[in-house]
Amino acid sequence: MKSTKITPQIQRALADIQKQYPVVQAIFDEISAHGGRVFYVGGMVRDLLLGIPIKDVDIEVHGMPLEELEALLKRFGEVNLVGKSFGVLRYSGLDIDWAVPRSDTAGRKPEVTLDHTMNIKDAFSRRDLTMNAMGIDVKTGDLLDPFGGQEDIEAKRLRAPNAESFKEDPLRFFRVMQFMSRFEMEPTDELDAICRQMDVSAVSRERIEDEFAKMLLKSKRPSLGIRWLQKIGRLSLILPELAATVGTVQGKDYHPEGDVFEHTMQALDAAAQLKYENDHIKLIALYAALCHDLGKPTTTKVAPDGKVTSIGHAEQGYHLARSMLKRITHNKELIDSVSKLVKYHMSPLQFIDNEAGIAAYKRLANKLAPHASLALLADLSLADKRGRNSEGPEPLTTDFSDIELFRKKADEAHVLQAVEKPILQGKDIADLVEPGPKMGELLRRAYELQIDEGIADPETLRRRLVEIMHDN
């Protein structure tokens, strides 16, 4: 088995982890004293080799039955047994998984067999990809790499250590998708062939959602995973609404980059490269970029003179985005936010072209509320315009004066990040109408007047409201 010493850089990173969790070294020493052998394993080893900060620590203990490991850990504190049936323990207060070698049967509810005597190669062979099938011996500092994972990382290659066991877990199909995007690596022809045939119908929506979130949030080029789905012929199964954009033509004057699918992939990568306040907002923005032109396949018309139009595609896209996202996530807030952004994604450029007034910006902000903002809509518009590179798949990095002007106007209207707050509340009109539906309707009318007529003074707005009530 291939074994090499870890680099000084990795040694320092591991030393930092042990400083963060001082009790860990004492646990290591105790395991070693009882004949156990401890390895750092899985994604953390991969990330150490890639120079990526470590968030999750995974430890595998060989030569010690799970019950003995559990008893040993309990001497240091409370042990969480939630994953015990899978051979995984968690020591409370430490973000670390402690496991013993295991083998699994196929299916959504695999039978797990724990075997602390299993050799390292067999133990690592159950992992999804070679880059995740490595371990670092805690005591010696040796990197154990039975399947050539380090070489595959250097070659930017995704490969299964065991083709047969890979097929047993359909979630791995989606892991390949997100790893492609995150690490910009290519599957081998063998892995592509396996993934073309895998039945992924049993993968739960929650697990699919997790893999899509990792792909979108942790990648500079999330399009790579989506392009791979198209390459191996699985896009129409996973995202049929998006698959319909393949081959949908666009006018070359506005879209020299190619069909709607190519534009969407570039826009998605452009959105991924913008800065966001937090991951929740970023996820909304990237899903919006992925969905923004889903309405074009059913609305695109080519005139006899060759002119291409897609009238109504934003409204059609609103419904298709909701349909597609409901197969990925249960998160209603996310679906509502994304679909609204899709519905109004043409508005920034239309507002500038039509020289829209302040009230129009306030009304648009209100339509997007409460989960999306004009700032996020401007980000989507920027990604849309940057996704038009005719020279290759990378998006443009250009800034556009019309989008900057849209941001400026929205800011001047004080609605770039949030809606304008209503200046009248129920208590302010309690003498005019009793609480209930009529009061709600009157407050809605008051807010419309506030926006449309630019009224900022509560007394002025109240008088204006009374006038209208008398007129009616």
C-alpha positions as a printed Julia matrix, in Angstrom:
472×3 Matrix{Float64}:
   0.0    0.0     0.0
   1.26   3.47   -0.89
   2.39   5.37    2.21
   4.09   8.77    2.38
   4.89  11.27    5.1
   2.59  14.28    5.31
   4.06  17.7     4.54
   5.07  20.2     7.24
   2.12  22.36    6.16
  -0.33  19.52    6.87
   1.47  18.75   10.13
   0.88  22.35   11.23
  -2.8   22.19   10.23
  -3.27  19.01   12.28
  -1.42  20.57   15.21
  -3.85  23.5    15.06
  -6.79  21.07   15.22
  -5.33  19.38   18.27
  -4.8   22.78   19.91
  -8.45  23.56   19.23
  -9.46  20.3    20.93
  -6.8   19.66   23.63
  -8.56  16.55   24.99
  -8.23  14.81   21.61
  -4.54  13.99   22.08
  -5.27  12.36   25.44
  -7.98  10.25   23.76
  -5.55   9.3    20.98
  -2.96   8.2    23.55
  -5.54   6.13   25.43
  -6.72   4.4    22.23
  -3.12   3.62   21.29
  -2.43   2.24   24.77
  -5.36  -0.17   24.3
  -4.05  -1.45   20.97
  -6.12   0.75   18.69
  -4.87   2.61   15.63
  -6.25   6.05   14.84
  -6.61   7.68   11.41
  -7.85  11.01   10.16
 -10.01  10.01    7.19
 -12.29  11.15    4.39
 -12.97  14.66    3.24
 -10.71  16.3     5.82
  -7.66  14.48    4.38
  -8.67  15.59    0.89
  -9.06  19.19    2.08
  -5.7   19.08    3.86
  -4.04  18.06    0.58
  -5.91  20.82   -1.26
  -5.01  23.44    1.35
  -8.68  24.05    2.21
  -9.6   25.02    5.81
 -10.95  22.08    7.79
 -14.5   22.3     9.15
 -15.38  18.67    9.89
 -13.01  16.23   11.56
 -13.53  12.5    10.86
 -11.61   9.86   12.77
 -11.6    6.12   12.16
 -10.33   3.76   14.85
  -9.01   0.34   13.84
  -8.29  -2.57   16.15
 -10.9   -1.62   18.77
 -14.57  -2.75   18.86
 -17.15   0.01   18.93
 -18.26  -0.87   22.47
 -14.69  -0.47   23.76
 -14.3    2.83   21.9
 -17.59   4.03   23.39
 -16.51   3.09   26.92
 -13.16   4.79   26.43
 -14.73   8.01   25.16
 -17.17   8.03   28.07
 -14.23   8.3    30.45
 -13.55  11.74   28.96
 -17.15  13.0    28.85
 -20.62  12.46   27.44
 -20.92  10.47   24.2
 -23.65  11.02   21.6
 -24.88   7.64   20.33
 -27.15   8.84   17.49
 -24.93   7.26   14.81
 -24.0    4.14   16.79
 -25.88   1.77   14.47
 -23.6    3.0    11.67
 -20.47   2.61   13.76
 -20.2    6.34   14.46
 -19.91   8.05   17.85
 -19.66  11.72   18.75
 -18.0   13.02   21.88
 -20.17  15.89   23.14
 -18.53  19.29   22.83
 -16.28  18.21   19.95
 -17.26  18.58   16.3
 -15.64  15.23   15.55
 -17.04  11.9    14.35
 -15.39   8.76   15.75
 -16.01   5.61   13.71
 -14.86   2.02   13.32
 -14.49   0.25    9.95
 -17.72  -1.03    8.45
 -19.25  -2.56    5.35
 -22.74  -1.76    4.0
 -25.28  -3.55    1.85
 -26.97  -1.72   -1.03
 -30.21   0.26   -0.76
 -31.73   3.21    1.1
 -31.65   1.25    4.38
 -28.37  -0.66    4.18
 -27.41  -3.35    6.63
 -24.24  -2.25    8.38
 -21.57  -4.69    9.52
 -18.93  -3.36   11.89
 -15.5   -4.98   11.72
 -12.67  -3.43   13.75
 -10.26  -6.03   12.29
 -10.87  -4.97    8.68
  -7.72  -4.1     6.77
  -7.19  -0.51    5.7
  -7.65  -1.08    1.97
 -11.0   -2.82    2.46
 -12.13  -0.16    4.94
 -11.28   2.69    2.57
 -12.72   0.91   -0.49
 -16.29   1.61    0.7
 -15.8    5.35    0.21
 -17.24   7.1    -2.82
 -14.14   8.49   -4.57
 -10.41   7.9    -4.39
  -9.79  11.45   -3.17
 -11.95  10.62   -0.14
 -10.41   7.16    0.37
  -7.23   8.23    2.14
  -6.18   8.36    5.77
  -3.48   9.9     7.93
  -2.05   7.74   10.72
  -2.27  10.0    13.77
   0.73   8.37   15.47
   3.2    8.12   12.57
   2.03  10.98   10.34
   1.9    8.62    7.35
  -0.56   9.3     4.52
  -2.15   6.0     3.54
  -3.46   6.1    -0.02
  -4.39   2.62   -1.26
  -6.22   3.8    -4.4
  -4.09   6.68   -5.67
  -6.29   9.47   -4.4
  -3.46  11.98   -4.15
  -2.52  11.43   -7.79
  -6.16  11.8    -8.79
  -6.38  15.12   -6.92
  -3.26  16.38   -8.71
  -4.67  15.2   -12.05
  -8.1   16.75  -11.23
  -9.68  13.35  -11.72
 -12.77  11.87  -10.03
 -12.52   8.1    -9.8
 -14.27   5.41   -7.77
 -12.06   3.15   -5.64
 -14.57   0.34   -6.13
 -17.0    0.54   -9.05
 -19.37  -2.05   -7.63
 -19.74  -0.46   -4.2
 -20.09   2.98   -5.81
 -23.28   1.79   -7.55
 -24.83   0.72   -4.26
 -25.42   4.29   -3.05
 -27.32   6.46   -5.57
 -26.57   9.61   -3.55
 -23.03   9.34   -4.89
 -24.36  10.4    -8.3
 -25.17  13.83   -6.85
 -21.9   13.93   -4.94
 -20.03  13.58   -8.23
 -22.06  16.51   -9.57
 -21.18  18.82   -6.69
 -17.54  17.67   -6.43
 -17.06  18.49  -10.13
 -18.15  22.06   -9.49
 -16.37  22.57   -6.16
 -13.0   21.15   -7.18
 -13.21  21.61  -10.97
 -12.37  17.95  -11.51
 -13.45  15.55  -14.27
 -14.89  12.06  -13.75
 -13.17   9.18  -15.51
 -14.92   7.57  -18.47
 -15.69   4.59  -16.23
 -17.35   6.8   -13.63
 -19.35   8.61  -16.33
 -20.57   5.25  -17.62
 -21.66   4.18  -14.13
 -23.52   7.46  -13.53
 -25.31   7.23  -16.89
 -26.98   4.03  -15.71
 -27.54   4.68  -11.99
 -31.1    4.64  -10.69
 -31.34   7.78   -8.53
 -35.1    7.7    -7.99
 -34.75   6.57   -4.37
 -32.63   9.55   -3.28
 -34.68  11.76   -0.95
 -35.38  15.39   -1.73
 -33.53  16.41    1.45
 -30.33  14.66    0.35
 -30.56  16.12   -3.16
 -31.1   19.58   -1.67
 -27.93  19.21    0.43
 -25.81  18.31   -2.6
 -27.22  21.16   -4.7
 -26.55  23.6    -1.86
 -22.92  22.45   -1.59
 -22.51  22.81   -5.34
 -23.98  26.3    -5.45
 -22.44  27.7    -2.28
 -18.95  26.21   -2.45
 -18.12  26.56   -6.14
 -16.67  29.29   -8.32
 -18.08  27.43  -11.32
 -21.26  25.59  -10.28
 -22.13  25.21  -13.96
 -19.61  22.38  -14.27
 -21.85  19.94  -12.39
 -24.92  20.97  -14.42
 -23.0   20.71  -17.7
 -21.94  17.21  -16.64
 -25.59  16.19  -16.17
 -26.21  17.29  -19.75
 -23.05  15.56  -21.01
 -24.02  12.15  -19.62
 -27.66  12.48  -20.67
 -29.22  12.85  -17.21
 -30.26  16.52  -17.22
 -33.71  15.76  -18.6
 -34.3   13.37  -15.68
 -32.95  15.6   -12.9
 -33.95  19.08  -14.18
 -36.32  18.68  -17.15
 -37.29  22.38  -17.16
 -33.63  23.3   -17.59
 -33.03  20.54  -20.14
 -35.68  22.18  -22.33
 -33.38  25.22  -22.71
 -30.8   23.14  -24.6
 -31.06  24.17  -28.24
 -33.5   27.04  -27.59
 -32.21  29.79  -29.85
 -31.55  33.42  -28.9
 -31.05  36.57  -30.92
 -27.34  36.98  -31.64
 -27.52  40.75  -31.15
 -28.25  40.35  -27.43
 -27.0   36.79  -26.92
 -23.92  35.98  -29.01
 -22.95  33.2   -26.59
 -25.34  30.58  -28.01
 -28.51  28.86  -26.83
 -30.43  29.49  -23.62
 -28.67  26.64  -21.8
 -25.23  28.1   -22.52
 -26.42  31.52  -21.41
 -27.86  30.07  -18.2
 -24.61  28.28  -17.36
 -22.6   31.46  -17.82
 -25.1   33.5   -15.81
 -24.98  30.91  -13.0
 -21.19  31.17  -12.79
 -21.39  34.96  -12.95
 -23.81  34.93  -10.0
 -21.49  32.6    -8.05
 -18.65  35.09   -8.37
 -20.55  38.02   -6.82
 -20.39  38.82   -3.09
 -23.37  38.28   -0.8
 -24.26  39.11    2.77
 -24.69  35.45    3.74
 -25.15  31.96    2.31
 -28.95  32.15    2.46
 -29.01  35.18    0.16
 -26.36  33.65   -2.09
 -28.41  30.48   -2.48
 -31.45  32.52   -3.53
 -29.35  34.45   -6.05
 -27.8   31.35   -7.61
 -31.06  29.47   -7.9
 -32.56  32.59   -9.5
 -29.73  32.66  -12.05
 -30.29  28.96  -12.75
 -34.04  29.49  -13.26
 -34.28  32.97  -14.77
 -34.8   31.91  -18.41
 -36.74  28.67  -17.94
 -39.68  30.32  -19.67
 -37.88  30.81  -22.98
 -38.39  27.33  -24.52
 -42.18  27.76  -24.57
 -42.25  31.47  -25.51
 -39.45  31.8   -28.07
 -40.57  32.69  -31.58
 -38.41  33.13  -34.7
 -39.85  35.55  -37.27
 -39.37  35.04  -41.03
 -36.68  37.72  -40.98
 -34.79  35.75  -38.31
 -35.67  38.01  -35.38
 -35.97  36.05  -32.12
 -38.41  37.07  -29.39
 -39.38  35.49  -26.05
 -42.32  37.64  -25.02
 -43.7   36.65  -21.62
 -40.81  34.35  -20.74
 -40.32  35.92  -17.31
 -43.94  35.26  -16.3
 -43.77  31.72  -17.7
 -40.46  31.21  -15.93
 -42.1   32.08  -12.6
 -44.24  28.92  -12.78
 -41.49  26.68  -14.18
 -39.05  27.8   -11.49
 -41.54  26.82   -8.8
 -42.08  23.45  -10.46
 -38.36  22.71  -10.72
 -37.46  23.88   -7.23
 -40.22  21.86   -5.58
 -38.37  18.71   -6.66
 -35.17  19.95   -5.01
 -36.36  21.59   -1.81
 -39.24  21.84    0.67
 -38.16  25.39    1.54
 -41.2   27.51    0.61
 -39.41  30.76    1.43
 -36.61  29.9    -0.98
 -39.05  28.92   -3.71
 -41.09  32.12   -3.26
 -37.99  34.31   -3.29
 -36.45  32.72   -6.38
 -39.68  32.65   -8.38
 -40.31  36.35   -7.68
 -36.82  37.25   -8.84
 -37.4   35.22  -12.01
 -40.72  36.96  -12.63
 -39.2   40.44  -12.37
 -35.69  39.78  -13.7
 -36.29  41.98  -16.77
 -37.4   44.97  -14.67
 -34.03  46.65  -13.97
 -33.23  47.19  -17.64
 -36.86  48.07  -18.44
 -36.88  50.65  -15.66
 -33.77  52.35  -17.03
 -34.98  52.21  -20.64
 -38.36  53.69  -19.66
 -36.94  56.19  -17.15
 -39.19  54.86  -14.39
 -40.03  57.19  -11.52
 -39.32  56.78   -7.81
 -42.79  55.33   -7.12
 -42.15  52.48   -9.59
 -39.03  51.45   -7.64
 -41.02  51.47   -4.4
 -43.78  49.35   -5.91
 -41.29  46.84   -7.31
 -39.54  46.54   -3.95
 -42.91  45.79   -2.39
 -43.62  43.05   -4.94
 -40.34  41.32   -4.11
 -40.74  41.61   -0.34
 -40.27  40.13    2.14
 -37.59  37.68    1.01
 -35.95  39.37   -1.97
 -34.76  42.92   -2.57
 -33.95  45.29   -5.42
 -30.27  44.81   -4.59
 -30.62  41.08   -5.19
 -32.62  41.74   -8.36
 -29.79  43.98   -9.58
 -27.3   41.17   -8.86
 -29.42  38.81  -10.97
 -29.58  41.35  -13.77
 -25.8   41.74  -13.65
 -25.28  37.97  -13.8
 -27.76  37.84  -16.72
 -25.75  40.41  -18.68
 -22.41  38.84  -17.81
 -23.61  35.47  -19.1
 -23.1   36.5   -22.73
 -19.51  35.62  -23.56
 -19.21  34.54  -27.19
 -15.54  33.62  -26.78
 -15.9   30.74  -24.31
 -17.81  29.3   -21.34
 -16.45  31.73  -18.73
 -18.81  34.64  -17.96
 -17.87  38.24  -18.64
 -16.53  40.36  -15.78
 -17.79  43.66  -17.18
 -19.76  46.21  -15.15
 -22.78  47.8   -16.84
 -23.84  51.42  -16.41
 -27.58  50.67  -16.7
 -27.5   48.25  -13.78
 -25.45  50.65  -11.7
 -27.99  53.36  -12.49
 -30.8   51.04  -11.39
 -29.02  50.5    -8.06
 -28.51  54.26   -7.7
 -32.16  55.04   -8.37
 -33.34  52.33   -5.96
 -31.0   53.7    -3.31
 -32.29  57.23   -3.88
 -35.8   55.86   -3.35
 -34.52  54.26   -0.1
 -35.71  50.81   -1.23
 -32.51  49.15   -2.47
 -32.36  46.76    0.49
 -35.89  46.89    1.91
 -39.37  48.24    1.26
 -40.58  51.64    2.4
 -42.39  51.22    5.71
 -46.04  52.3     5.88
 -46.44  55.54    7.85
 -50.01  54.79    8.91
 -50.93  51.88   11.17
 -54.23  50.54   12.43
 -54.24  52.78   15.52
 -53.92  55.83   13.25
 -57.24  55.13   11.5
 -59.14  53.4    14.34
 -61.62  56.31   14.43
 -62.36  55.84   10.72
 -62.99  52.09   10.58
 -63.22  49.18   12.98
 -60.46  46.52   13.06
 -61.02  43.79   10.51
 -60.91  43.28    6.74
 -62.11  46.84    6.01
 -59.3   48.3     8.08
 -56.81  46.08    6.24
 -58.14  47.28    2.9
 -57.99  50.91    4.01
 -54.37  50.52    5.19
 -53.49  48.94    1.84
 -55.04  51.94    0.07
 -53.15  54.3     2.35
 -49.86  52.59    1.51
 -50.62  52.86   -2.23
 -51.21  56.61   -1.79
 -48.01  56.93    0.24
 -46.0   55.3    -2.58
 -47.77  56.78   -5.61
 -47.93  60.37   -4.32
 -44.67  60.35   -2.38
 -46.36  61.31    0.92
 -44.04  61.23    3.93
 -46.16  62.99    6.6
 -48.74  60.83    8.48
 -51.24  63.69    8.91
 -51.09  64.57    5.22
 -51.63  60.93    4.28
 -54.55  60.6     6.71
 -56.24  63.72    5.27
 -55.71  62.36    1.75
 -57.25  59.05    2.78
 -60.3   60.78    4.29
 -60.79  62.73    1.06
 -60.89  59.52   -0.98
 -63.28  57.88    1.48
 -65.66  60.82    1.15
 -65.37  60.82   -2.65
 -66.33  57.14   -2.71
